[in-house]
Amino acid sequence: MIKRKKLTFYGVDENDDSLVREVIAGHKTVTADTVEAYYKGYGELGDGGYVAGDLIDVYDLQGRARCTIRALEVRVIKFGDIPEDVWRGETFSSAQEFRDVHIRCLPHLDLHDDFEFVTLHFELVGVA
């Protein structure tokens, strides 16, 4: 049996499950993180280092399993060149909105045009 990985989508606070709901609704099909953070685990509910083919149980910030996704593709992109499938898959209306939100969420980083992000493209497999 294949061991499932775990992932938690963060929100504005511990009660914000909007990103998980977007995944369940089929709108959110991509998530992005810095290269450094992508390959590190982040606690009991975040394995990191996901690769194509992984089955991943998605948790909300209350620690509840909400759905399962399958990783389809992992890409490295530059902050100054956000592909359309990435910003749309992240549920943004433009590449500029993607940049603005990530600048706001990662104020401690110098997000210049050559800064690299890892994108995880996925499909919904099931709802918990």
GITATA-V669543 format. One record per helix or strand of 2 or more residues. SS is the DSSP state (alpha for helix, beta for strand). FROM is the first residue (numbers start at 0). LEN is the number of residues. If there is no record, write none. Layout:
# GITATA-V669543
SS:FROM:LEN  SS:FROM:LEN
This chain:
# GITATA-V669543
beta:4:4  alpha:17:7  beta:29:5  alpha:34:4  beta:54:5  beta:64:14  alpha:83:6  alpha:94:11  beta:115:12
